[in-house]
Amino acid sequence: MSRVPGGAKLPCLLLAFAALSACGEAPAPPAPEPRPVRVVTVESRGDTTTVSLTGTIQAQTEVNLGFRIDGRMIERLVNVGDRVTAGQVIARLDRTNEENGLRAARAALVAGQAQLVEAEANYSRASELLRSGFGTRQRYDQAAQQRQTARSAVDSAQAQVNIAENRLSYSELLADAPGTVTARGAEAGEVVAPGRMVVRLARQDGLDAVFDVPPAVMDRAPPGIIVAVALTLDPVTRANGRVREVSPSADPVTGTFRVRIGLEDPPPGLRLGSTVTGRMELQGGTGYALPASALTRQGSTPAVWVVDTNSQTVSLRPVEILRHDPARAVIGSGVAAGDVVVTAGVQVLRPGQRVRLLDGAR
């Protein structure tokens, strides 16, 4: 029987090859762990914007107080900043002419009353003679006419007395309501014309916060919006108010509209002339507000990562940005209410990648 050369070594080689083949089958690599991300759920409501404006406190009603007659002002009893009460004397004119006019009117009234007494007596005699048959109808008519003329003269003289008394009272300027003097327009010794402003009075029947509002804010502000007004140097001192008056035309220089906010129960700290800050919430439209950290790009187009809550995978979706600031972006299209959007970790994601929600959809 012939021997195969190296035949004794063949089984050993086969066993060694089988062992090496078994050792060369490496285990399959484990599936990658889902990447943790933070998310936010897109809400169905439109976004809101907080608008802050700076203005001043003014009285709701300011009136210019002046004399009804002309004359030389001899005394002004109040100054800027003084508080006055209703009926308080503000200033006085030289009343010499008015006193003389009143005396003349009263003298004319006395003369007229004397003429009326005489005319009444003549009328009584003429009436008695006519009834007894000793008088004529013509004499009676003349007496009646003289009596009527005397009565009219007395009425005219009484009216002149009333006018003279009024003019005399007009020589004193009185406050028509309680308030604070904010300006003065004439000094003692000046000759003032009727209606000239002597003092300006801010009535204490209400306060306004006055702002110069840009047209963009005017267009977005709904009717009856509540404005929170706070003292700039002390924000704790605050009050709410509503729009009371809007200027119908814009300022030709600044292009803004003057808006007066009527304050409800203003605290004592809100004084005339104080600088205040007004804040109000404006609806921004139908866009969706998202944190600015959610934004990334798909080529040159803004995009966000949207999570499929069933498969826990992400997909990149292009969006339209209406407006944005460092804190948030307002999305016009590309997302819908209820979508779960990644807000942290957007730089390391890829389409179809599994994720683990840290915050949960909210």
C-alpha positions in Angstrom: 0.0 0.0 0.0 1.5 3.3 -1.1 1.7 6.2 1.4 0.6 9.7 0.4 3.3 12.1 1.1 2.4 14.3 4.0 -0.8 12.4 4.5 -0.5 12.4 8.3 -0.5 16.2 8.3 -3.6 16.8 6.3 -6.2 16.3 9.0 -4.3 18.7 11.2 -4.3 21.3 8.5 -8.0 21.0 8.0 -8.7 21.3 11.7 -6.5 24.4 12.0 -8.3 26.0 9.0 -11.7 25.4 10.5 -10.5 26.9 13.8 -9.2 30.0 12.1 -12.4 30.4 10.1 -14.4 30.3 13.3 -12.2 32.9 15.0 -12.5 35.3 11.9 -16.4 35.8 12.3 -16.5 39.2 14.3 -19.8 40.0 16.2 -22.1 42.6 14.6 -21.6 46.2 15.9 -24.3 47.4 18.4 -27.0 49.9 17.2 -26.1 53.5 18.0 -27.7 55.0 21.1 -30.5 57.6 20.4 -29.1 61.1 20.6 -30.7 63.1 23.5 -32.3 66.4 22.3 -34.5 69.0 23.8 -37.8 69.8 22.1 -40.8 72.1 22.2 -44.3 71.5 20.9 -45.6 74.1 18.4 -48.6 75.8 19.9 -51.7 76.7 17.9 -51.9 80.4 19.0 -50.3 83.3 17.2 -47.3 84.9 18.7 -47.4 88.0 20.9 -44.9 90.9 21.1 -44.3 93.1 24.1 -44.0 96.8 23.1 -42.3 99.2 25.5 -42.6 103.0 25.1 -41.4 106.0 27.1 -43.7 108.9 27.9 -44.7 111.4 30.5 -47.6 112.0 33.0 -49.9 114.8 32.1 -53.3 116.0 33.4 -56.3 114.8 31.5 -57.6 118.4 31.4 -55.4 121.5 31.3 -57.1 124.9 31.0 -55.7 128.4 30.5 -57.2 130.8 33.0 -57.5 134.4 32.0 -59.6 137.5 32.8 -62.8 138.2 30.9 -62.0 141.9 30.7 -58.9 144.0 30.1 -57.1 145.9 32.7 -53.9 146.3 34.6 -53.1 143.2 36.7 -52.1 144.3 40.2 -51.7 141.0 41.9 -51.0 137.3 41.1 -51.5 135.1 44.2 -50.2 131.7 42.9 -47.1 130.4 41.2 -46.1 127.4 39.2 -46.5 124.2 41.3 -49.1 125.6 43.7 -52.2 123.6 44.4 -55.4 125.5 44.3 -59.0 124.8 45.2 -62.2 125.6 43.4 -63.1 129.3 43.8 -59.7 130.3 45.0 -58.5 133.8 43.9 -55.7 133.5 41.3 -55.1 137.1 40.4 -56.7 140.6 40.6 -57.0 143.6 38.2 -57.2 147.2 39.1 -60.9 147.6 39.7 -61.2 151.4 39.8 -63.0 151.7 36.4 -65.3 148.9 37.2 -66.3 150.4 40.6 -67.0 153.7 38.9 -69.0 152.1 36.2 -71.1 150.3 38.9 -71.7 153.5 40.7 -72.9 155.2 37.5 -75.2 152.3 36.7 -76.7 152.3 40.1 -77.3 156.1 39.9 -79.0 155.7 36.6 -81.2 153.0 38.1 -82.2 155.3 41.0 -83.1 158.1 38.5 -85.1 155.7 36.4 -87.0 154.4 39.4 -87.8 158.0 40.4 -89.2 158.7 37.0 -91.2 155.5 37.2 -92.8 156.6 40.4 -93.8 159.9 38.8 -95.1 158.1 35.7 -97.1 155.7 37.9 -98.7 158.6 39.8 -99.6 160.5 36.5 -101.1 157.3 35.2 -103.2 156.7 38.3 -104.6 160.3 38.1 -105.3 160.1 34.4 -107.1 156.8 34.9 -109.2 158.2 37.8 -110.2 161.3 35.8 -111.1 159.2 32.8 -113.4 157.1 34.9 -115.1 160.1 36.5 -115.6 161.8 33.2 -113.3 164.8 33.9 -110.4 163.6 31.9 -109.8 162.9 28.2 -108.8 159.7 26.5 -105.8 161.4 25.0 -104.4 162.4 28.4 -104.9 158.9 29.7 -103.0 157.3 26.7 -100.1 159.7 27.2 -99.9 158.8 30.9 -99.9 155.1 30.0 -97.2 155.5 27.4 -95.0 157.5 29.9 -95.5 154.8 32.5 -94.4 152.1 30.0 -91.4 154.1 29.0 -90.3 154.7 32.6 -90.7 150.9 33.3 -88.5 150.1 30.3 -85.9 152.7 31.4 -85.8 151.0 34.9 -85.3 147.6 33.3 -82.5 148.9 31.2 -80.8 150.6 34.1 -81.1 147.4 36.2 -79.5 145.4 33.3 -76.6 148.0 33.3 -76.2 147.5 37.0 -76.0 143.7 36.5 -73.4 144.2 33.8 -71.4 146.5 36.0 -71.5 144.1 38.9 -70.3 141.3 36.6 -67.5 143.4 35.3 -66.5 144.2 38.8 -66.5 140.5 39.7 -64.4 139.7 36.6 -61.6 141.8 38.1 -60.8 138.8 40.2 -59.7 135.6 38.5 -61.0 132.5 40.3 -60.0 128.8 39.8 -62.9 126.9 38.4 -61.8 123.5 39.7 -59.1 122.1 42.0 -55.7 121.5 40.4 -52.1 122.4 40.1 -50.6 125.5 38.4 -48.3 124.3 35.6 -47.4 127.6 33.9 -47.8 131.4 34.2 -48.4 133.9 31.4 -48.6 137.3 33.0 -46.9 139.2 35.8 -48.3 141.8 38.2 -48.1 145.3 36.6 -48.9 144.1 33.1 -51.9 145.3 31.1 -53.7 142.1 30.0 -56.2 141.7 27.3 -59.4 139.6 27.7 -58.6 135.9 27.4 -54.8 136.2 27.8 -53.4 133.3 29.7 -52.5 134.3 33.3 -51.9 130.8 34.6 -52.3 127.3 33.2 -54.2 124.9 35.6 -53.9 121.1 35.4 -57.2 119.9 36.9 -56.9 117.0 39.3 -59.9 115.1 37.9 -57.6 112.5 36.2 -54.1 111.7 34.8 -52.9 110.6 31.4 -49.8 108.8 30.3 -48.8 110.4 27.0 -46.8 108.5 24.4 -45.5 109.1 20.9 -46.4 105.9 19.1 -44.9 104.7 15.8 -47.4 103.8 13.0 -46.5 100.1 13.1 -47.6 99.8 16.7 -50.7 101.9 16.0 -51.8 99.4 13.3 -51.3 96.3 15.5 -52.9 97.7 18.7 -56.5 96.5 19.1 -59.2 98.8 20.5 -59.4 98.9 24.3 -56.0 97.4 24.9 -54.8 97.6 28.5 -51.4 99.4 28.9 -49.3 98.8 32.0 -47.7 102.2 33.0 -44.8 102.2 35.5 -42.6 105.0 36.8 -39.2 104.7 35.0 -37.1 105.4 38.1 -39.3 103.2 40.3 -41.1 100.4 38.4 -42.9 99.3 41.5 -45.1 102.5 41.2 -47.5 101.5 38.4 -51.0 101.7 37.2 -53.1 100.3 34.3 -54.8 102.4 31.7 -56.7 102.3 28.4 -56.4 104.4 25.3 -58.4 107.6 25.8 -57.4 109.8 22.9 -55.4 109.3 19.7 -54.1 112.1 17.6 -55.8 111.9 14.1 -52.6 113.0 12.3 -48.9 112.1 12.7 -46.3 114.5 13.8 -44.7 116.1 10.7 -41.1 115.7 12.1 -41.1 112.3 13.9 -44.0 110.6 12.1 -45.4 109.3 15.4 -48.9 109.6 16.7 -49.7 111.2 20.1 -51.7 108.8 22.3 -53.1 109.5 25.7 -53.7 106.7 28.1 -56.2 107.3 30.8 -54.9 105.9 34.1 -57.1 104.0 36.5 -56.6 104.8 40.2 -53.0 106.2 39.7 -50.9 106.0 42.9 -49.5 109.2 44.4 -46.0 108.5 43.0 -47.2 109.2 39.5 -46.9 113.0 39.5 -47.3 115.5 36.7 -44.3 115.5 34.4 -42.9 112.1 35.6 -41.2 109.9 33.0 -43.0 106.6 32.7 -42.7 103.4 30.7 -45.7 101.8 29.1 -45.9 98.2 28.1 -48.5 96.3 26.1 -48.9 92.9 24.5 -49.6 93.0 20.8 -50.7 90.0 18.7 -48.2 89.4 15.9 -50.5 87.6 13.5 -50.8 83.9 12.6 -47.1 82.9 12.9 -45.7 80.4 15.4 -43.1 81.5 18.0 -40.2 79.1 18.5 -36.9 79.5 20.4 -34.2 80.9 18.1 -32.0 77.9 19.0 -34.3 75.7 17.0 -33.2 77.3 13.7 -30.7 75.6 11.3 -30.2 75.6 7.6 -30.9 73.3 4.7 -28.6 74.7 2.1 -29.4 78.4 2.0 -33.0 77.9 3.4 -33.8 78.2 7.1 -35.0 74.9 8.5 -35.9 73.1 11.8 -35.6 69.5 12.9 -39.1 67.9 13.4 -39.4 64.8 15.5 -41.7 61.9 14.4 -43.1 60.9 17.7 -44.0 57.4 16.5 -40.6 56.4 15.2 -38.6 58.8 17.4 -36.6 60.0 14.3 -35.9 63.4 13.0 -36.4 65.0 9.6 -35.2 68.4 8.4 -38.0 70.7 7.3 -37.6 74.1 5.6 -39.5 77.0 7.1 -40.4 80.7 6.4 -39.2 83.2 9.0 -41.5 86.2 9.5 -39.3 87.9 12.0 -36.8 87.0 14.7 -34.7 88.4 17.5 -31.9 86.9 19.6 -34.4 85.0 21.8 -37.0 83.7 19.4 -38.2 83.4 15.8 -41.7 83.7 14.4 -42.4 81.0 11.7 -44.9 81.7 9.0 -44.9 78.3 7.2 -43.2 75.0 7.4 -44.6 73.9 10.8 -48.0 73.2 12.2 -49.6 73.2 15.6 -48.6 70.0 17.5 -45.3 69.5 15.7 -42.4 68.6 18.0 -39.4 70.7 17.1 -35.8 70.2 18.4 -34.5 73.2 20.2 -31.1 72.0 21.5 -28.6 69.7 19.6 -29.6 70.7 16.1 -26.0 70.9 14.9 -25.2 67.2 15.3 -28.4 65.6 13.8 -28.9 63.9 10.5 -32.1 62.9 8.6 -33.6 59.7 10.0 -31.5 59.7 13.2 -33.2 58.3 16.3 -33.4 60.7 19.2 -34.4 60.6 22.9 -36.5 63.5 24.1 -35.1 65.1 27.3 -37.9 67.5 28.0 -40.7 65.5 26.4 -43.1 67.1 24.1 -44.8 70.0 25.8 
